[in-house]
Amino acid sequence: MAPQPSGKSASTTPSYLRTAEVAEILSVSPKTVSRWAKEGKLPFMKTLGGHRRYPETEIRELAEELRVEATV
């Protein structure tokens, strides 16, 4: 029997976040995340169902940049 994939994505496969997950990481509301995406401030892709998904690595890098700016 072939091994089943775990819940974690392989490091070669990009991981995408839902709007609520991005909102939690950036400490803003989901509506703010959606508005920023519409304004071109956040990178995203759309699913076949029309939902936005955000690249996890880019969102986490942005969150880290915002934390650094806040401490300067």
PDB file of N, CA, C and O in Angstrom:
ATOM      1  N   MET A   1       0.850  -1.186   0.000  1.00  0.00           N
ATOM      2  CA  MET A   1       0.000   0.000   0.000  1.00  0.00           C
ATOM      3  C   MET A   1       0.890   1.241   0.000  1.00  0.00           C
ATOM      4  O   MET A   1       1.860   1.308   0.754  1.00  0.00           O
ATOM      5  N   ALA A   2       0.570   2.206  -0.826  1.00  0.00           N
ATOM      6  CA  ALA A   2       1.371   3.426  -0.934  1.00  0.00           C
ATOM      7  C   ALA A   2       1.149   4.313   0.290  1.00  0.00           C
ATOM      8  O   ALA A   2       0.042   4.378   0.825  1.00  0.00           O
ATOM      9  N   PRO A   3       2.205   4.991   0.727  1.00  0.00           N
ATOM     10  CA  PRO A   3       2.040   5.881   1.888  1.00  0.00           C
ATOM     11  C   PRO A   3       1.130   7.057   1.544  1.00  0.00           C
ATOM     12  O   PRO A   3       1.182   7.603   0.443  1.00  0.00           O
ATOM     13  N   GLN A   4       0.312   7.424   2.498  1.00  0.00           N
ATOM     14  CA  GLN A   4      -0.607   8.546   2.310  1.00  0.00           C
ATOM     15  C   GLN A   4       0.116   9.849   2.618  1.00  0.00           C
ATOM     16  O   GLN A   4       0.914   9.902   3.554  1.00  0.00           O
ATOM     17  N   PRO A   5      -0.148  10.905   1.847  1.00  0.00           N
ATOM     18  CA  PRO A   5       0.490  12.186   2.148  1.00  0.00           C
ATOM     19  C   PRO A   5       0.002  12.726   3.488  1.00  0.00           C
ATOM     20  O   PRO A   5      -1.162  12.566   3.854  1.00  0.00           O
ATOM     21  N   SER A   6       0.907  13.359   4.200  1.00  0.00           N
ATOM     22  CA  SER A   6       0.521  13.933   5.487  1.00  0.00           C
ATOM     23  C   SER A   6      -0.197  15.258   5.248  1.00  0.00           C
ATOM     24  O   SER A   6      -0.323  15.705   4.108  1.00  0.00           O
ATOM     25  N   GLY A   7      -0.661  15.877   6.314  1.00  0.00           N
ATOM     26  CA  GLY A   7      -1.343  17.153   6.205  1.00  0.00           C
ATOM     27  C   GLY A   7      -0.409  18.276   5.777  1.00  0.00           C
ATOM     28  O   GLY A   7      -0.863  19.312   5.292  1.00  0.00           O
ATOM     29  N   LYS A   8       0.885  18.078   5.951  1.00  0.00           N
ATOM     30  CA  LYS A   8       1.864  19.099   5.582  1.00  0.00           C
ATOM     31  C   LYS A   8       2.202  18.985   4.107  1.00  0.00           C
ATOM     32  O   LYS A   8       2.310  17.879   3.577  1.00  0.00           O
ATOM     33  N   SER A   9       2.368  20.116   3.443  1.00  0.00           N
ATOM     34  CA  SER A   9       2.752  20.129   2.037  1.00  0.00           C
ATOM     35  C   SER A   9       4.240  19.851   1.922  1.00  0.00           C
ATOM     36  O   SER A   9       5.012  20.184   2.822  1.00  0.00           O
ATOM     37  N   ALA A  10       4.636  19.248   0.830  1.00  0.00           N
ATOM     38  CA  ALA A  10       6.051  19.060   0.573  1.00  0.00           C
ATOM     39  C   ALA A  10       6.686  20.424   0.364  1.00  0.00           C
ATOM     40  O   ALA A  10       6.019  21.354  -0.090  1.00  0.00           O
ATOM     41  N   SER A  11       7.967  20.556   0.689  1.00  0.00           N
ATOM     42  CA  SER A  11       8.616  21.857   0.610  1.00  0.00           C
ATOM     43  C   SER A  11       8.687  22.373  -0.827  1.00  0.00           C
ATOM     44  O   SER A  11       8.851  23.575  -1.037  1.00  0.00           O
ATOM     45  N   THR A  12       8.568  21.488  -1.818  1.00  0.00           N
ATOM     46  CA  THR A  12       8.626  21.924  -3.203  1.00  0.00           C
ATOM     47  C   THR A  12       7.273  22.451  -3.685  1.00  0.00           C
ATOM     48  O   THR A  12       7.211  23.155  -4.693  1.00  0.00           O
ATOM     49  N   THR A  13       6.203  22.124  -2.987  1.00  0.00           N
ATOM     50  CA  THR A  13       4.870  22.579  -3.372  1.00  0.00           C
ATOM     51  C   THR A  13       4.543  23.859  -2.614  1.00  0.00           C
ATOM     52  O   THR A  13       4.572  23.869  -1.383  1.00  0.00           O
ATOM     53  N   PRO A  14       4.231  24.947  -3.332  1.00  0.00           N
ATOM     54  CA  PRO A  14       3.893  26.170  -2.602  1.00  0.00           C
ATOM     55  C   PRO A  14       2.626  25.989  -1.781  1.00  0.00           C
ATOM     56  O   PRO A  14       1.686  25.314  -2.201  1.00  0.00           O
ATOM     57  N   SER A  15       2.616  26.593  -0.625  1.00  0.00           N
ATOM     58  CA  SER A  15       1.479  26.493   0.271  1.00  0.00           C
ATOM     59  C   SER A  15       0.684  27.797   0.215  1.00  0.00           C
ATOM     60  O   SER A  15       1.259  28.885   0.180  1.00  0.00           O
ATOM     61  N   TYR A  16      -0.621  27.677   0.207  1.00  0.00           N
ATOM     62  CA  TYR A  16      -1.494  28.847   0.129  1.00  0.00           C
ATOM     63  C   TYR A  16      -2.367  28.949   1.365  1.00  0.00           C
ATOM     64  O   TYR A  16      -2.764  27.941   1.950  1.00  0.00           O
ATOM     65  N   LEU A  17      -2.657  30.178   1.751  1.00  0.00           N
ATOM     66  CA  LEU A  17      -3.462  30.455   2.942  1.00  0.00           C
ATOM     67  C   LEU A  17      -4.830  30.997   2.555  1.00  0.00           C
ATOM     68  O   LEU A  17      -4.994  31.613   1.502  1.00  0.00           O
ATOM     69  N   ARG A  18      -5.806  30.758   3.421  1.00  0.00           N
ATOM     70  CA  ARG A  18      -7.136  31.336   3.249  1.00  0.00           C
ATOM     71  C   ARG A  18      -7.129  32.759   3.810  1.00  0.00           C
ATOM     72  O   ARG A  18      -6.220  33.145   4.546  1.00  0.00           O
ATOM     73  N   THR A  19      -8.146  33.522   3.455  1.00  0.00           N
ATOM     74  CA  THR A  19      -8.250  34.919   3.889  1.00  0.00           C
ATOM     75  C   THR A  19      -8.178  35.040   5.407  1.00  0.00           C
ATOM     76  O   THR A  19      -7.464  35.903   5.918  1.00  0.00           O
ATOM     77  N   ALA A  20      -8.896  34.204   6.130  1.00  0.00           N
ATOM     78  CA  ALA A  20      -8.912  34.280   7.594  1.00  0.00           C
ATOM     79  C   ALA A  20      -7.531  34.001   8.182  1.00  0.00           C
ATOM     80  O   ALA A  20      -7.145  34.608   9.180  1.00  0.00           O
ATOM     81  N   GLU A  21      -6.789  33.083   7.564  1.00  0.00           N
ATOM     82  CA  GLU A  21      -5.439  32.775   8.054  1.00  0.00           C
ATOM     83  C   GLU A  21      -4.504  33.966   7.855  1.00  0.00           C
ATOM     84  O   GLU A  21      -3.694  34.281   8.727  1.00  0.00           O
ATOM     85  N   VAL A  22      -4.623  34.626   6.697  1.00  0.00           N
ATOM     86  CA  VAL A  22      -3.812  35.811   6.428  1.00  0.00           C
ATOM     87  C   VAL A  22      -4.166  36.915   7.416  1.00  0.00           C
ATOM     88  O   VAL A  22      -3.280  37.593   7.937  1.00  0.00           O
ATOM     89  N   ALA A  23      -5.450  37.095   7.671  1.00  0.00           N
ATOM     90  CA  ALA A  23      -5.908  38.116   8.613  1.00  0.00           C
ATOM     91  C   ALA A  23      -5.294  37.884   9.995  1.00  0.00           C
ATOM     92  O   ALA A  23      -4.868  38.833  10.653  1.00  0.00           O
ATOM     93  N   GLU A  24      -5.248  36.642  10.428  1.00  0.00           N
ATOM     94  CA  GLU A  24      -4.673  36.321  11.732  1.00  0.00           C
ATOM     95  C   GLU A  24      -3.177  36.627  11.761  1.00  0.00           C
ATOM     96  O   GLU A  24      -2.682  37.200  12.732  1.00  0.00           O
ATOM     97  N   ILE A  25      -2.458  36.252  10.710  1.00  0.00           N
ATOM     98  CA  ILE A  25      -1.011  36.479  10.648  1.00  0.00           C
ATOM     99  C   ILE A  25      -0.690  37.976  10.649  1.00  0.00           C
ATOM    100  O   ILE A  25       0.255  38.411  11.306  1.00  0.00           O
ATOM    101  N   LEU A  26      -1.486  38.765   9.906  1.00  0.00           N
ATOM    102  CA  LEU A  26      -1.223  40.199   9.784  1.00  0.00           C
ATOM    103  C   LEU A  26      -1.935  41.031  10.850  1.00  0.00           C
ATOM    104  O   LEU A  26      -1.779  42.252  10.889  1.00  0.00           O
ATOM    105  N   SER A  27      -2.706  40.388  11.704  1.00  0.00           N
ATOM    106  CA  SER A  27      -3.452  41.057  12.784  1.00  0.00           C
ATOM    107  C   SER A  27      -4.393  42.128  12.246  1.00  0.00           C
ATOM    108  O   SER A  27      -4.450  43.246  12.758  1.00  0.00           O
ATOM    109  N   VAL A  28      -5.129  41.756  11.198  1.00  0.00           N
ATOM    110  CA  VAL A  28      -6.157  42.644  10.631  1.00  0.00           C
ATOM    111  C   VAL A  28      -7.421  41.808  10.418  1.00  0.00           C
ATOM    112  O   VAL A  28      -7.407  40.593  10.618  1.00  0.00           O
ATOM    113  N   SER A  29      -8.500  42.454  10.016  1.00  0.00           N
ATOM    114  CA  SER A  29      -9.745  41.720   9.768  1.00  0.00           C
ATOM    115  C   SER A  29      -9.707  41.056   8.388  1.00  0.00           C
ATOM    116  O   SER A  29      -8.964  41.499   7.512  1.00  0.00           O
ATOM    117  N   PRO A  30     -10.499  40.004   8.189  1.00  0.00           N
ATOM    118  CA  PRO A  30     -10.584  39.387   6.866  1.00  0.00           C
ATOM    119  C   PRO A  30     -11.030  40.372   5.787  1.00  0.00           C
ATOM    120  O   PRO A  30     -10.588  40.273   4.643  1.00  0.00           O
ATOM    121  N   LYS A  31     -11.898  41.317   6.136  1.00  0.00           N
ATOM    122  CA  LYS A  31     -12.327  42.321   5.151  1.00  0.00           C
ATOM    123  C   LYS A  31     -11.156  43.187   4.703  1.00  0.00           C
ATOM    124  O   LYS A  31     -11.075  43.572   3.537  1.00  0.00           O
ATOM    125  N   THR A  32     -10.252  43.492   5.624  1.00  0.00           N
ATOM    126  CA  THR A  32      -9.067  44.276   5.268  1.00  0.00           C
ATOM    127  C   THR A  32      -8.186  43.487   4.303  1.00  0.00           C
ATOM    128  O   THR A  32      -7.662  44.050   3.342  1.00  0.00           O
ATOM    129  N   VAL A  33      -8.020  42.192   4.550  1.00  0.00           N
ATOM    130  CA  VAL A  33      -7.222  41.342   3.662  1.00  0.00           C
ATOM    131  C   VAL A  33      -7.834  41.361   2.257  1.00  0.00           C
ATOM    132  O   VAL A  33      -7.115  41.526   1.272  1.00  0.00           O
ATOM    133  N   SER A  34      -9.137  41.197   2.163  1.00  0.00           N
ATOM    134  CA  SER A  34      -9.809  41.203   0.860  1.00  0.00           C
ATOM    135  C   SER A  34      -9.638  42.546   0.154  1.00  0.00           C
ATOM    136  O   SER A  34      -9.386  42.592  -1.050  1.00  0.00           O
ATOM    137  N   ARG A  35      -9.773  43.618   0.893  1.00  0.00           N
ATOM    138  CA  ARG A  35      -9.628  44.951   0.296  1.00  0.00           C
ATOM    139  C   ARG A  35      -8.199  45.165  -0.201  1.00  0.00           C
ATOM    140  O   ARG A  35      -7.993  45.681  -1.300  1.00  0.00           O
ATOM    141  N   TRP A  36      -7.201  44.766   0.616  1.00  0.00           N
ATOM    142  CA  TRP A  36      -5.804  44.908   0.207  1.00  0.00           C
ATOM    143  C   TRP A  36      -5.529  44.090  -1.049  1.00  0.00           C
ATOM    144  O   TRP A  36      -4.782  44.531  -1.923  1.00  0.00           O
ATOM    145  N   ALA A  37      -6.125  42.903  -1.149  1.00  0.00           N
ATOM    146  CA  ALA A  37      -5.944  42.077  -2.351  1.00  0.00           C
ATOM    147  C   ALA A  37      -6.532  42.776  -3.574  1.00  0.00           C
ATOM    148  O   ALA A  37      -5.902  42.816  -4.630  1.00  0.00           O
ATOM    149  N   LYS A  38      -7.737  43.324  -3.434  1.00  0.00           N
ATOM    150  CA  LYS A  38      -8.378  44.050  -4.543  1.00  0.00           C
ATOM    151  C   LYS A  38      -7.547  45.255  -4.970  1.00  0.00           C
ATOM    152  O   LYS A  38      -7.495  45.591  -6.154  1.00  0.00           O
ATOM    153  N   GLU A  39      -6.892  45.909  -4.000  1.00  0.00           N
ATOM    154  CA  GLU A  39      -6.081  47.093  -4.277  1.00  0.00           C
ATOM    155  C   GLU A  39      -4.692  46.734  -4.811  1.00  0.00           C
ATOM    156  O   GLU A  39      -3.914  47.622  -5.160  1.00  0.00           O
ATOM    157  N   GLY A  40      -4.380  45.435  -4.876  1.00  0.00           N
ATOM    158  CA  GLY A  40      -3.084  45.005  -5.384  1.00  0.00           C
ATOM    159  C   GLY A  40      -1.967  45.034  -4.354  1.00  0.00           C
ATOM    160  O   GLY A  40      -0.793  44.938  -4.712  1.00  0.00           O
ATOM    161  N   LYS A  41      -2.316  45.164  -3.084  1.00  0.00           N
ATOM    162  CA  LYS A  41      -1.308  45.227  -2.029  1.00  0.00           C
ATOM    163  C   LYS A  41      -0.857  43.848  -1.557  1.00  0.00           C
ATOM    164  O   LYS A  41       0.199  43.717  -0.939  1.00  0.00           O
ATOM    165  N   LEU A  42      -1.651  42.822  -1.845  1.00  0.00           N
ATOM    166  CA  LEU A  42      -1.305  41.456  -1.448  1.00  0.00           C
ATOM    167  C   LEU A  42      -1.357  40.547  -2.670  1.00  0.00           C
ATOM    168  O   LEU A  42      -2.275  40.650  -3.483  1.00  0.00           O
ATOM    169  N   PRO A  43      -0.367  39.649  -2.804  1.00  0.00           N
ATOM    170  CA  PRO A  43      -0.408  38.690  -3.912  1.00  0.00           C
ATOM    171  C   PRO A  43      -1.435  37.607  -3.619  1.00  0.00           C
ATOM    172  O   PRO A  43      -1.586  37.187  -2.472  1.00  0.00           O
ATOM    173  N   PHE A  44      -2.138  37.155  -4.644  1.00  0.00           N
ATOM    174  CA  PHE A  44      -3.104  36.071  -4.453  1.00  0.00           C
ATOM    175  C   PHE A  44      -3.365  35.372  -5.776  1.00  0.00           C
ATOM    176  O   PHE A  44      -3.015  35.867  -6.847  1.00  0.00           O
ATOM    177  N   MET A  45      -3.986  34.213  -5.669  1.00  0.00           N
ATOM    178  CA  MET A  45      -4.494  33.503  -6.843  1.00  0.00           C
ATOM    179  C   MET A  45      -5.946  33.178  -6.542  1.00  0.00           C
ATOM    180  O   MET A  45      -6.350  33.163  -5.380  1.00  0.00           O
ATOM    181  N   LYS A  46      -6.722  32.922  -7.562  1.00  0.00           N
ATOM    182  CA  LYS A  46      -8.129  32.553  -7.349  1.00  0.00           C
ATOM    183  C   LYS A  46      -8.310  31.074  -7.643  1.00  0.00           C
ATOM    184  O   LYS A  46      -7.745  30.535  -8.594  1.00  0.00           O
ATOM    185  N   THR A  47      -9.111  30.431  -6.805  1.00  0.00           N
ATOM    186  CA  THR A  47      -9.432  29.022  -7.020  1.00  0.00           C
ATOM    187  C   THR A  47     -10.483  28.932  -8.120  1.00  0.00           C
ATOM    188  O   THR A  47     -11.027  29.950  -8.546  1.00  0.00           O
ATOM    189  N   LEU A  48     -10.763  27.742  -8.570  1.00  0.00           N
ATOM    190  CA  LEU A  48     -11.806  27.553  -9.577  1.00  0.00           C
ATOM    191  C   LEU A  48     -13.161  28.021  -9.057  1.00  0.00           C
ATOM    192  O   LEU A  48     -14.025  28.431  -9.832  1.00  0.00           O
ATOM    193  N   GLY A  49     -13.338  27.957  -7.741  1.00  0.00           N
ATOM    194  CA  GLY A  49     -14.590  28.414  -7.136  1.00  0.00           C
ATOM    195  C   GLY A  49     -14.638  29.915  -6.900  1.00  0.00           C
ATOM    196  O   GLY A  49     -15.644  30.431  -6.412  1.00  0.00           O
ATOM    197  N   GLY A  50     -13.553  30.631  -7.244  1.00  0.00           N
ATOM    198  CA  GLY A  50     -13.536  32.076  -7.106  1.00  0.00           C
ATOM    199  C   GLY A  50     -13.025  32.601  -5.771  1.00  0.00           C
ATOM    200  O   GLY A  50     -13.121  33.798  -5.499  1.00  0.00           O
ATOM    201  N   HIS A  51     -12.482  31.718  -4.935  1.00  0.00           N
ATOM    202  CA  HIS A  51     -11.950  32.136  -3.642  1.00  0.00           C
ATOM    203  C   HIS A  51     -10.493  32.540  -3.786  1.00  0.00           C
ATOM    204  O   HIS A  51      -9.757  31.960  -4.584  1.00  0.00           O
ATOM    205  N   ARG A  52     -10.078  33.536  -3.011  1.00  0.00           N
ATOM    206  CA  ARG A  52      -8.682  33.957  -3.043  1.00  0.00           C
ATOM    207  C   ARG A  52      -7.843  33.060  -2.153  1.00  0.00           C
ATOM    208  O   ARG A  52      -8.274  32.648  -1.076  1.00  0.00           O
ATOM    209  N   ARG A  53      -6.643  32.766  -2.618  1.00  0.00           N
ATOM    210  CA  ARG A  53      -5.647  32.038  -1.827  1.00  0.00           C
ATOM    211  C   ARG A  53      -4.351  32.831  -1.926  1.00  0.00           C
ATOM    212  O   ARG A  53      -3.985  33.320  -2.995  1.00  0.00           O
ATOM    213  N   TYR A  54      -3.667  32.950  -0.803  1.00  0.00           N
ATOM    214  CA  TYR A  54      -2.491  33.797  -0.698  1.00  0.00           C
ATOM    215  C   TYR A  54      -1.248  32.939  -0.468  1.00  0.00           C
ATOM    216  O   TYR A  54      -1.282  32.015   0.345  1.00  0.00           O
ATOM    217  N   PRO A  55      -0.142  33.233  -1.175  1.00  0.00           N
ATOM    218  CA  PRO A  55       1.077  32.428  -1.010  1.00  0.00           C
ATOM    219  C   PRO A  55       1.659  32.607   0.396  1.00  0.00           C
ATOM    220  O   PRO A  55       1.990  33.719   0.807  1.00  0.00           O
ATOM    221  N   GLU A  56       1.776  31.508   1.115  1.00  0.00           N
ATOM    222  CA  GLU A  56       2.176  31.561   2.519  1.00  0.00           C
ATOM    223  C   GLU A  56       3.537  32.219   2.725  1.00  0.00           C
ATOM    224  O   GLU A  56       3.685  33.052   3.619  1.00  0.00           O
ATOM    225  N   THR A  57       4.530  31.862   1.919  1.00  0.00           N
ATOM    226  CA  THR A  57       5.868  32.420   2.139  1.00  0.00           C
ATOM    227  C   THR A  57       5.871  33.935   1.982  1.00  0.00           C
ATOM    228  O   THR A  57       6.501  34.638   2.772  1.00  0.00           O
ATOM    229  N   GLU A  58       5.173  34.446   0.967  1.00  0.00           N
ATOM    230  CA  GLU A  58       5.151  35.892   0.749  1.00  0.00           C
ATOM    231  C   GLU A  58       4.401  36.615   1.858  1.00  0.00           C
ATOM    232  O   GLU A  58       4.803  37.705   2.265  1.00  0.00           O
ATOM    233  N   ILE A  59       3.328  36.028   2.349  1.00  0.00           N
ATOM    234  CA  ILE A  59       2.553  36.648   3.428  1.00  0.00           C
ATOM    235  C   ILE A  59       3.382  36.681   4.711  1.00  0.00           C
ATOM    236  O   ILE A  59       3.393  37.687   5.420  1.00  0.00           O
ATOM    237  N   ARG A  60       4.074  35.583   5.008  1.00  0.00           N
ATOM    238  CA  ARG A  60       4.901  35.544   6.226  1.00  0.00           C
ATOM    239  C   ARG A  60       6.073  36.520   6.135  1.00  0.00           C
ATOM    240  O   ARG A  60       6.448  37.131   7.135  1.00  0.00           O
ATOM    241  N   GLU A  61       6.657  36.673   4.935  1.00  0.00           N
ATOM    242  CA  GLU A  61       7.732  37.656   4.746  1.00  0.00           C
ATOM    243  C   GLU A  61       7.194  39.070   4.974  1.00  0.00           C
ATOM    244  O   GLU A  61       7.846  39.886   5.625  1.00  0.00           O
ATOM    245  N   LEU A  62       6.013  39.356   4.442  1.00  0.00           N
ATOM    246  CA  LEU A  62       5.396  40.666   4.636  1.00  0.00           C
ATOM    247  C   LEU A  62       5.135  40.915   6.121  1.00  0.00           C
ATOM    248  O   LEU A  62       5.403  42.007   6.623  1.00  0.00           O
ATOM    249  N   ALA A  63       4.621  39.922   6.815  1.00  0.00           N
ATOM    250  CA  ALA A  63       4.340  40.064   8.238  1.00  0.00           C
ATOM    251  C   ALA A  63       5.628  40.372   9.013  1.00  0.00           C
ATOM    252  O   ALA A  63       5.621  41.198   9.925  1.00  0.00           O
ATOM    253  N   GLU A  64       6.718  39.715   8.653  1.00  0.00           N
ATOM    254  CA  GLU A  64       8.002  39.945   9.313  1.00  0.00           C
ATOM    255  C   GLU A  64       8.499  41.365   9.023  1.00  0.00           C
ATOM    256  O   GLU A  64       8.996  42.042   9.923  1.00  0.00           O
ATOM    257  N   GLU A  65       8.366  41.816   7.773  1.00  0.00           N
ATOM    258  CA  GLU A  65       8.761  43.187   7.415  1.00  0.00           C
ATOM    259  C   GLU A  65       7.957  44.205   8.219  1.00  0.00           C
ATOM    260  O   GLU A  65       8.507  45.201   8.691  1.00  0.00           O
ATOM    261  N   LEU A  66       6.668  43.960   8.374  1.00  0.00           N
ATOM    262  CA  LEU A  66       5.820  44.884   9.119  1.00  0.00           C
ATOM    263  C   LEU A  66       6.219  44.905  10.589  1.00  0.00           C
ATOM    264  O   LEU A  66       6.185  45.959  11.224  1.00  0.00           O
ATOM    265  N   ARG A  67       6.599  43.743  11.140  1.00  0.00           N
ATOM    266  CA  ARG A  67       7.034  43.697  12.537  1.00  0.00           C
ATOM    267  C   ARG A  67       8.328  44.493  12.717  1.00  0.00           C
ATOM    268  O   ARG A  67       8.485  45.213  13.703  1.00  0.00           O
ATOM    269  N   VAL A  68       9.246  44.362  11.769  1.00  0.00           N
ATOM    270  CA  VAL A  68      10.526  45.073  11.843  1.00  0.00           C
ATOM    271  C   VAL A  68      10.283  46.577  11.755  1.00  0.00           C
ATOM    272  O   VAL A  68      10.870  47.342  12.520  1.00  0.00           O
ATOM    273  N   GLU A  69       9.424  47.009  10.830  1.00  0.00           N
ATOM    274  CA  GLU A  69       9.117  48.432  10.701  1.00  0.00           C
ATOM    275  C   GLU A  69       8.466  48.990  11.965  1.00  0.00           C
ATOM    276  O   GLU A  69       8.709  50.137  12.340  1.00  0.00           O
ATOM    277  N   ALA A  70       7.646  48.183  12.614  1.00  0.00           N
ATOM    278  CA  ALA A  70       6.947  48.635  13.803  1.00  0.00           C
ATOM    279  C   ALA A  70       7.927  48.852  14.983  1.00  0.00           C
ATOM    280  O   ALA A  70       7.652  49.655  15.874  1.00  0.00           O
ATOM    281  N   THR A  71       9.054  48.141  14.983  1.00  0.00           N
ATOM    282  CA  THR A  71       9.998  48.258  16.077  1.00  0.00           C
ATOM    283  C   THR A  71      11.053  49.332  15.820  1.00  0.00           C
ATOM    284  O   THR A  71      11.829  49.668  16.714  1.00  0.00           O
ATOM    285  N   VAL A  72      11.083  49.865  14.610  1.00  0.00           N
ATOM    286  CA  VAL A  72      12.105  50.880  14.281  1.00  0.00           C
ATOM    287  C   VAL A  72      11.650  52.246  14.700  1.00  0.00           C
ATOM    288  O   VAL A  72      12.373  53.224  14.507  1.00  0.00           O
TER     289      VAL A  72
END
